[in-house]
């Protein structure tokens, strides 16, 4: 048995990673301070005209601006693994945050879970000399949680209340052209006003009155992203319905392909829950990733902090993790 131990020395605020230790997998190492800086910069950057590196084709806002995140819980699985439901549907649910995106005003409703992971934005991975995981595979976006675990049409991106329409997508030659797809345009819905009309006319499921049907926007439609941001601003306030939803293709993978592209694990603390609960989960995620030969720091995600400090690193949050295989 080969045993590898990565010690994080909490007493002096120093960890092996901060001191410049090589990344376990051999991927280009990014110190924790640099991770925080890059994530906060990407979160703060408002760019609605992203261009694909190498081709200059238009891409969705996620390509160069804001951050793609996933919420998860601890369990007898790896946090980045696709669930059986996701594999059968062909897609996984993520969400996107950026400093100008309206979020609920009540404690803990900004994100779907209390902990999870954030992926590197394509532009950051390119800058770091890596192959960007989100260069391909992002399918569609919904302004709010679309409860896609119950939607099987077109990999979770189909309209829940009616048939899935097949129609030509906006002409594109970018590298994600075989994945990006949305239903709104095919329903004649091209503006935020038209989307709002659909939302307001849908009475919802009597069992789930807050979960109205939504049509999705093509993930590489810049106007679709603009509409999503506009819609959330219109419906902001105490009754705002949670986070947005971004569907990403599983690409016939268990989720293992995500491991080298996890920038950090995040956790949030809420006033009505044990403050250690979410941090403990993040520490377990970190240990599980480390057991696979990869490392990512744990960061606190705080929506009450100044926008430029949305993520923060604390040495005492990191774990001391003996691992073996």
C-alpha positions in Angstrom: 0.0 0.0 0.0 1.3 3.4 -1.0 0.5 6.1 1.5 0.7 9.8 0.6 0.1 12.4 3.3 -0.6 16.0 2.7 -0.4 17.9 5.9 -2.0 21.3 6.4 -0.4 23.0 9.4 -3.2 24.9 10.9 -1.3 26.4 13.9 1.0 28.6 11.7 -1.5 29.3 9.0 0.7 27.4 6.5 -0.1 24.4 4.4 2.0 22.3 2.0 0.0 23.7 -0.9 0.6 27.3 0.1 4.3 26.6 0.6 4.5 25.6 -3.1 4.2 21.8 -2.9 3.7 20.1 -6.3 0.1 19.3 -7.1 -0.5 15.6 -6.4 -1.6 14.8 -9.9 1.1 16.7 -11.6 -1.3 19.3 -13.1 -0.1 22.9 -13.1 -0.3 24.0 -9.5 -2.2 27.1 -8.5 -1.6 28.5 -4.9 -4.7 29.0 -2.8 -4.2 32.8 -2.8 -4.1 32.8 -6.6 -7.2 30.6 -6.8 -9.2 33.1 -4.6 -7.9 36.0 -6.6 -8.9 34.5 -9.9 -12.3 33.4 -8.8 -13.2 36.8 -7.3 -11.9 38.5 -10.4 -14.0 36.2 -12.7 -17.0 36.8 -10.4 -16.6 40.5 -10.6 -16.0 40.6 -14.4 -19.1 41.6 -16.3 -18.5 40.7 -19.9 -21.6 39.9 -22.1 -19.7 39.4 -25.3 -17.3 36.4 -24.7 -15.4 35.1 -27.6 -14.0 31.7 -28.1 -10.2 31.4 -27.9 -8.7 30.6 -31.3 -11.8 31.2 -33.4 -13.3 34.4 -32.0 -16.8 33.0 -32.3 -19.4 34.3 -29.9 -19.9 32.2 -26.7 -22.2 32.4 -23.7 -21.3 34.6 -20.7 -20.0 31.6 -18.8 -17.0 31.3 -21.1 -15.2 34.4 -19.8 -17.4 35.9 -17.1 -18.9 34.6 -13.8 -18.5 31.1 -12.4 -20.1 27.7 -12.9 -20.8 26.0 -9.6 -22.4 22.8 -8.4 -24.0 22.2 -5.0 -23.7 18.7 -3.5 -24.0 16.9 -0.2 -21.7 14.4 1.5 -22.6 10.7 1.1 -21.3 7.3 -0.1 -20.2 8.7 -3.4 -17.7 11.1 -4.8 -19.1 14.7 -4.9 -18.3 15.2 -8.6 -19.8 11.9 -9.7 -22.9 11.9 -11.8 -26.0 10.3 -10.2 -27.8 7.5 -12.0 -30.6 10.0 -12.8 -28.1 12.4 -14.4 -26.5 9.6 -16.4 -29.8 8.4 -17.7 -30.9 11.9 -18.6 -27.5 12.8 -20.1 -26.9 16.0 -18.2 -25.9 17.4 -14.8 -27.3 20.5 -13.1 -25.0 23.4 -12.2 -25.6 27.1 -11.5 -23.9 30.3 -12.4 -23.0 33.3 -10.3 -21.8 36.8 -11.1 -21.7 40.1 -9.2 -24.6 41.6 -11.2 -26.8 38.6 -10.9 -29.8 39.1 -8.6 -30.0 36.5 -5.8 -32.6 35.9 -3.0 -32.3 38.3 -0.1 -32.9 35.7 2.6 -30.2 33.7 4.4 -29.1 30.5 2.6 -31.4 30.8 -0.5 -28.6 32.0 -2.8 -27.4 28.4 -3.5 -29.0 25.0 -3.7 -26.9 23.4 -1.0 -24.6 24.5 1.8 -21.4 23.2 0.0 -20.1 22.1 -3.3 -17.4 22.9 -5.9 -16.6 25.5 -8.5 -15.1 24.8 -11.9 -12.5 26.9 -13.6 -13.9 29.2 -16.2 -12.7 28.3 -19.7 -10.8 31.6 -20.0 -8.9 30.9 -16.7 -8.0 27.4 -17.8 -6.7 28.7 -21.1 -4.6 31.3 -19.2 -3.3 28.6 -16.9 -2.2 26.4 -19.9 -5.0 23.8 -19.3 -7.5 22.3 -21.6 -10.8 23.9 -20.5 -13.5 21.5 -19.4 -16.3 23.9 -20.2 -15.1 24.5 -23.7 -17.6 21.9 -24.7 -20.7 20.3 -23.1 -22.7 23.2 -21.7 -26.2 22.8 -23.1 -28.8 25.3 -21.8 -29.6 27.8 -19.0 -32.8 28.5 -17.0 -33.4 31.7 -15.1 -34.4 29.7 -12.0 -34.2 26.2 -10.6 -36.1 24.2 -13.2 -36.4 21.0 -11.2 -34.7 19.2 -14.0 -34.5 15.9 -12.1 -38.0 15.3 -13.4 -37.4 16.6 -16.9 -36.0 14.1 -19.4 -36.7 16.0 -22.6 -33.6 16.9 -24.5 -31.2 16.3 -21.6 -33.2 18.3 -19.2 -33.6 21.3 -21.4 -37.0 20.6 -22.9 -40.1 22.5 -21.9 -41.9 20.6 -19.1 -45.5 21.5 -20.1 -45.4 20.5 -23.7 -43.6 18.6 -26.5 -40.0 19.2 -27.1 -39.6 21.1 -30.3 -36.7 20.4 -32.7 -35.6 23.4 -34.6 -32.4 24.8 -36.0 -30.3 26.5 -33.3 -28.8 29.9 -33.9 -26.1 29.4 -36.6 -22.8 28.8 -34.8 -19.5 27.1 -35.7 -17.9 27.2 -32.2 -16.6 24.1 -30.4 -19.8 23.7 -28.4 -22.1 23.7 -31.4 -23.0 20.0 -31.0 -24.1 20.5 -27.4 -25.6 24.0 -27.0 -29.4 23.9 -27.3 -32.4 25.8 -26.0 -36.2 25.6 -26.3 -37.3 29.3 -25.9 -36.5 30.4 -29.4 -38.4 27.5 -30.9 -41.4 28.5 -28.9 -41.2 32.0 -30.3 -39.8 33.4 -27.1 -36.9 35.6 -27.9 -37.1 38.4 -25.2 -37.4 38.6 -21.5 -40.9 40.1 -21.8 -42.1 37.0 -23.8 -40.5 34.7 -21.2 -42.2 36.6 -18.4 -45.5 36.2 -20.1 -45.0 32.4 -20.2 -44.0 32.4 -16.6 -47.0 34.5 -15.5 -49.5 32.4 -17.4 -48.3 29.1 -15.9 -50.2 28.3 -12.7 -47.6 25.6 -11.9 -48.0 22.1 -10.4 -50.7 22.1 -7.6 -48.3 20.0 -5.5 -45.4 22.4 -6.2 -46.9 25.8 -6.7 -43.6 27.7 -6.7 -42.1 25.5 -9.4 -43.4 26.9 -12.7 -42.4 25.6 -16.1 -39.6 27.5 -17.8 -38.3 27.3 -21.3 -34.5 27.2 -21.6 -32.1 29.4 -23.5 -29.2 28.0 -25.6 -26.1 28.1 -23.4 -24.1 30.0 -26.1 -26.8 32.5 -26.9 -25.5 35.8 -25.5 -29.0 37.3 -25.8 -30.3 34.3 -23.8 -27.9 35.1 -21.0 -28.9 38.7 -21.1 -32.5 37.7 -20.8 -31.8 35.4 -17.9 -30.1 38.2 -16.0 -32.9 40.6 -16.8 -35.6 38.2 -15.7 -33.9 37.6 -12.3 -33.7 41.3 -11.7 -37.4 41.7 -12.4 -38.3 38.9 -10.0 -35.8 39.9 -7.3 -36.9 40.5 -3.7 -38.2 38.4 -0.8 -40.2 36.1 -3.1 -37.4 35.4 -5.6 -37.2 31.8 -6.5 -33.7 30.5 -5.8 -30.8 30.1 -8.1 -30.5 29.7 -11.8 -29.8 26.3 -13.5 -27.2 25.4 -16.1 -27.3 22.0 -17.7 -24.0 20.3 -18.7 -23.8 17.2 -20.8 -22.4 14.1 -19.0 -20.4 13.2 -22.1 -20.7 9.5 -21.3 -18.5 10.0 -18.3 -19.0 9.1 -14.6 -17.9 12.6 -13.6 -14.2 11.7 -13.2 -13.3 14.1 -16.0 -14.2 17.0 -13.8 -11.6 16.3 -11.2 -8.6 18.2 -12.7 -10.9 21.2 -13.4 -12.2 21.7 -9.9 -10.9 25.1 -8.8 -12.1 24.9 -5.2 -14.6 23.5 -2.8 -16.9 26.1 -1.3 -19.2 26.3 1.7 -21.7 28.8 3.1 -22.8 29.3 6.7 -26.3 30.2 7.6 -27.7 31.6 10.8 -30.1 28.7 11.5 -27.6 25.8 11.0 -24.6 24.4 12.8 -21.7 26.6 11.4 -19.4 23.6 11.2 -21.8 21.4 9.2 -21.1 22.8 5.8 -17.3 23.2 6.4 -17.1 19.6 7.6 -18.7 18.5 4.3 -16.2 20.6 2.3 -13.3 19.0 4.1 -14.6 15.5 3.2 -14.9 16.6 -0.4 -11.3 17.8 -0.3 -10.1 14.5 1.2 -11.9 12.5 -1.5 -10.4 14.6 -4.3 -7.0 14.2 -2.7 -7.4 10.5 -2.6 -7.8 10.6 -6.4 -4.5 12.5 -6.8 -5.9 16.1 -7.1 -6.0 19.0 -4.8 -8.3 22.0 -4.5 -8.6 24.5 -1.6 -11.7 25.0 0.6 -13.1 28.6 0.3 -15.8 30.3 2.2 -18.6 31.7 0.0 -20.2 34.7 1.7 -23.0 36.7 0.0 -23.0 39.2 2.8 -19.3 40.2 2.2 -18.4 42.9 -0.4 -18.8 41.6 -3.9 -15.0 41.7 -4.5 -14.5 39.3 -1.6 -17.2 36.8 -2.4 -14.7 34.0 -1.9 -12.2 33.9 0.9 -9.5 31.5 2.0 -8.7 30.6 5.6 -5.9 28.2 6.5 -7.9 26.9 9.5 -10.7 25.7 7.1 -8.4 23.2 5.4 -8.1 19.6 6.5 -5.1 17.5 7.6 -5.7 14.4 5.4 -3.8 11.1 5.6 -4.7 9.1 2.4 -3.8 5.8 0.9 -4.5 3.5 -2.0 
